[in-house]
Amino acid sequence: MTITAPTPLPAEGDVAHPLEQLREAFEARLEGVLPVAGNARDLVTAAMRDCTLAPGKRLRPMLLMLIAEGLGAPRAASLDLACAVELVHAASLVLDDLPCMDNAQLRRGRATVHLAFGEDVAVLAAIALLTHAFGLVAVIEGVRPEVRNRLVATLAQAIGVQGLVKGQLQDLREGGTARSAGEIAQTNQLKTGVLFAAIIDMACDLGDAPAGVRSPLQAFAVELGHAFQLRDDLRDRDPDSGKDQGKDDGKSTLVALCGETQVKRRLQGHVAAAQAQLDQAFQGEQSISLLLHRLFAC
């Protein structure tokens, strides 16, 4: 595996806000860890770069870096782990969009990978992104071998049959049937929450977090996962979402079951609970709070 050296974060005295500094460093590193197409026929590599480098919120990697560095983790290690998480997230979007899954046409404001490159290339690109992510975690420097092993295991569990895969299957096979609020929330937790939980666990492992910090951060991840999925459901018909509109029509979502007003109240409750857990873990920490505010302000 050939990977370029990490791009250091800007100095503390720079004018740019720390979140923007972190975002810029992440974007540069993400481009550096991706393979470069050798020629015009290298469609898989081109598809990998197209879907991963497309403009996005980068909430997951930003969250991981902020928490890991808040716990004193090495900056270069948190940056590489954040890139691995984004590769996994990009792969999951490619797979979710396939004709046999959600059959989406638009992602992040551009044509989905299977439309731009072909369904065969999309599947191969997703597999390549997943394997590249694990390869990246396996060679993170400055981390004890037992910690690297835990990082690999945590990421694998989040993706597998008890995580993202299970959530996607539930959504495909049960999403069109009548479900209770609890059943919908369980699917949402698997589709969205498990990766947030994995991010928190990996950040805590990287920063060797004590139990008194790890526990509220894990609770924070659960609340954040629920909030993020509710926000996504509420934006199903938002023309500025960068995705297909109306994809949830006919599906048993909490918006369909409870209505927008109640879902907005639920969303605000989850965000408030997430903030409370964050305050318990990091007294006075502002960067993650600002990230939450930007994401959920409406």
LOTIDREN-690046 format. One record per residue (C-alpha): residue in one letter; y, z, x. Coordinates in steps of 0.25 Angstrom, whole numbers, padded with zeros to 4 digits, always signed. Layout:
% residues N
aYZX...
//
This chain:
% residues 298
m+0000+0000+0000t+0013-0004+0006i+0025+0004+0001t+0039+0004+0006a+0046+0017+0011p+0053+0025+0000t+0068+0023-0002p+0075+0036+0000l+0083+0042-0011p+0098+0041-0009a+0105+0053-0002e+0109+0065-0011g+0124+0062-0009d+0123+0048-0015v+0132+0045-0027a+0121+0040-0036h+0115+0050-0046p+0102+0056-0040l+0094+0050-0052e+0099+0036-0048q+0096+0039-0033l+0082+0042-0037r+0081+0030-0046e+0086+0021-0035a+0076+0027-0025f+0064+0026-0035e+0067+0011-0038a+0068+0007-0023r+0055+0015-0020l+0048+0009-0033e+0051-0005-0028g+0046-0002-0014v+0032+0003-0019l+0029-0009-0027p+0022-0021-0020v+0030-0034-0018a+0025-0047-0023g+0021-0056-0012n+0023-0069-0020a+0025-0075-0033r+0011-0074-0037d+0010-0058-0035l+0012-0056-0050v+0006-0042-0050t+0016-0037-0040a+0028-0044-0047a+0023-0037-0060m+0022-0024-0054r+0036-0024-0048d+0042-0030-0061c+0037-0019-0070t+0039-0008-0061l+0053-0011-0056a+0058-0015-0069p+0070-0006-0073g+0065+0007-0079k+0069+0021-0082r+0060+0026-0070l+0059+0040-0078r+0045+0043-0072p+0048+0041-0057m+0062+0047-0058l+0056+0059-0065l+0045+0061-0055m+0055+0060-0043l+0065+0070-0049i+0054+0080-0052a+0046+0078-0039e+0059+0079-0030g+0064+0091-0039l+0051+0098-0034g+0054+0094-0020a+0044+0083-0018p+0046+0072-0007r+0056+0061-0012a+0047+0050-0006a+0035+0055-0013s+0041+0057-0026l+0047+0043-0025d+0034+0036-0023l+0027+0044-0034a+0038+0040-0043c+0035+0026-0040a+0020+0027-0043v+0024+0033-0056e+0033+0021-0059l+0022+0012-0055v+0012+0018-0065h+0023+0018-0076a+0026+0003-0074a+0011+0000-0074s+0009+0008-0087l+0021+0000-0094v+0014-0013-0089l+0001-0009-0096d+0008-0004-0108d+0015-0017-0110l+0002-0026-0110p-0001-0034-0122c-0014-0025-0124m-0005-0013-0124d+0009-0013-0130n+0011-0028-0128a+0026-0026-0124q+0035-0037-0120l+0046-0029-0114r+0047-0018-0103r+0059-0013-0096g+0067-0024-0102r+0058-0035-0096a+0045-0042-0100t+0033-0034-0099v+0024-0037-0087h+0013-0044-0094l+0023-0053-0100a+0030-0056-0087f+0018-0057-0078g+0006-0058-0087e-0004-0048-0093d-0013-0049-0081v-0002-0046-0071a+0003-0035-0079v-0011-0028-0079l-0012-0030-0064a+0002-0025-0061a+0000-0012-0069i-0013-0010-0061a-0006-0013-0048l+0005-0003-0052l-0004+0008-0055t-0012+0007-0042h+0000+0005-0034a+0006+0018-0040f-0007+0026-0036g-0006+0020-0022l+0008+0024-0021v+0005+0039-0025a-0007+0039-0015v+0002+0036-0003i+0014+0045-0006e+0018+0052+0007g+0022+0066+0009v+0013+0071-0002r+0000+0079+0001p-0013+0072-0002e-0017+0081-0013v-0004+0079-0020r-0005+0064-0019n-0019+0065-0026r-0013+0073-0037l-0002+0063-0039v-0012+0052-0040a-0021+0060-0050t-0009+0063-0059l-0005+0049-0059a-0019+0044-0062q-0021+0054-0074a-0007+0050-0080i-0011+0035-0080g-0026+0037-0085v-0034+0039-0097q-0028+0052-0100g-0013+0047-0098l-0006+0034-0099v-0019+0026-0102k-0023+0035-0113g-0009+0035-0119q-0008+0020-0119l-0021+0019-0126q-0018+0029-0137d-0005+0022-0139l-0012+0009-0141r-0023+0013-0149e-0017+0024-0157g-0002+0021-0157g-0003+0012-0170t-0010+0023-0178a-0005+0035-0185r-0003+0047-0175s+0002+0061-0176a+0014+0065-0167g+0005+0073-0158e-0004+0060-0156i+0008+0052-0153a+0014+0062-0143q+0000+0062-0136t+0000+0047-0134n+0015+0048-0129q+0011+0059-0119l+0000+0050-0113k+0008+0038-0113t+0021+0044-0107g+0019+0059-0104v+0007+0059-0095l+0015+0051-0084f+0027+0060-0085a+0017+0072-0084a+0011+0065-0072i+0025+0063-0066i+0028+0077-0067d+0015+0082-0061m+0016+0072-0049a+0030+0077-0047c+0026+0091-0047d+0014+0088-0037l+0024+0081-0028g+0034+0092-0028d+0023+0103-0028a+0029+0109-0041p+0026+0124-0044a+0019+0127-0058g+0032+0132-0063v+0039+0119-0062r+0027+0110-0064s+0024+0116-0078p+0038+0113-0084l+0038+0099-0078q+0025+0096-0084a+0030+0100-0098f+0043+0092-0095a+0034+0079-0093v+0027+0081-0106e+0040+0082-0114l+0046+0070-0106g+0034+0062-0109h+0036+0064-0124a+0051+0062-0124f+0049+0049-0116q+0039+0043-0126l+0048+0047-0138r+0060+0041-0131d+0051+0028-0129d+0047+0028-0144l+0061+0030-0149r+0066+0018-0140d+0055+0008-0146r+0065+0000-0152d+0076+0001-0142p+0081-0013-0137d+0085-0006-0124s+0072+0000-0121g+0067-0012-0112k+0054-0013-0120d+0049-0019-0133q+0055-0014-0145g+0046-0009-0157k+0033-0007-0149d+0031+0006-0157d+0031-0001-0170g+0019+0003-0178k+0015+0014-0168s+0013+0029-0170t+0025+0034-0162l+0032+0047-0164v+0044+0039-0169a+0036+0032-0179l+0030+0045-0184c+0042+0054-0183g+0054+0045-0183e+0065+0043-0173t+0073+0056-0176q+0061+0065-0174v+0057+0058-0161k+0071+0059-0156r+0070+0074-0158r+0057+0075-0152l+0062+0067-0140q+0074+0077-0138g+0064+0089-0139h+0055+0083-0128v+0067+0080-0119a+0073+0094-0121a+0059+0100-0118a+0057+0091-0106q+0071+0096-0101a+0067+0110-0103q+0055+0109-0095l+0063+0102-0084d+0073+0113-0084q+0062+0123-0082a+0056+0115-0070f+0069+0111-0063q+0080+0121-0066g+0093+0113-0067e+0087+0099-0062q+0096+0088-0067s+0090+0075-0063i+0078+0075-0072s+0086+0080-0083l+0096+0068-0081l+0084+0059-0081l+0079+0064-0094h+0093+0063-0100r+0094+0049-0096l+0081+0045-0102f+0082+0052-0115a+0097+0052-0118c+0099+0044-0132
//
